[in-house]
Amino acid sequence: MMLICGYSGIGKSVLVNELHKSIVHQRGYFIEGKFDQLKRDIPEHLHFS
């Protein structure tokens, strides 16, 4: 399990997209989610592959 956090604009989404390609290519499971900073209990986006 990995948690990626940081300031906006530093490339977190690019990093996650590259990891997604590698993991799925090796037939692994990948779950991705985005949350609002102030409403952490309500997901904005969720992706499973």
Phi, psi and omega per residue, in radians:
M1 nan 2.507 -3.118
M2 -2.427 2.415 3.049
L3 -2.060 2.182 -3.137
I4 -1.999 2.173 3.109
C5 -2.463 2.803 3.131
G6 2.850 -3.139 -3.125
Y7 -1.182 2.710 3.124
S8 -1.185 2.503 3.063
G9 1.508 0.151 -3.111
I10 -1.724 -0.015 3.047
G11 1.783 0.395 3.129
K12 -1.089 -0.786 -3.125
S13 -1.132 -0.662 3.096
V14 -1.104 -0.753 3.100
L15 -1.062 -0.809 3.139
V16 -1.096 -0.733 3.124
N17 -1.094 -0.676 3.112
E18 -1.213 -0.692 3.079
L19 -1.117 -0.689 3.128
H20 -1.008 -0.822 3.135
K21 -1.016 -0.807 -3.093
S22 -1.158 -0.772 -3.094
I23 -1.185 -0.795 -3.125
V24 -1.175 -0.618 3.100
H25 -1.052 -0.595 3.129
Q26 -1.594 0.282 3.111
R27 1.073 0.601 3.076
G28 -1.604 3.058 3.101
Y29 -1.749 2.492 -3.082
F30 -2.422 2.187 3.065
I31 -2.159 2.296 -3.088
E32 -2.260 2.471 3.094
G33 -2.588 2.655 3.056
K34 -2.196 2.466 -3.118
F35 -2.297 2.591 3.030
D36 -1.239 2.434 -3.086
Q37 -1.019 -0.639 -3.079
L38 -1.644 -0.334 -3.141
K39 -2.084 1.171 -3.015
R40 -1.164 -0.335 -3.112
D41 -1.534 -0.091 3.137
I42 -2.022 1.907 -3.131
P43 -1.213 2.447 3.046
E44 -1.536 -0.584 -3.042
H45 -2.654 2.387 3.101
L46 -2.440 2.357 -3.093
H47 -2.426 2.320 3.122
F48 -2.255 2.287 3.057
S49 -2.549 nan nan
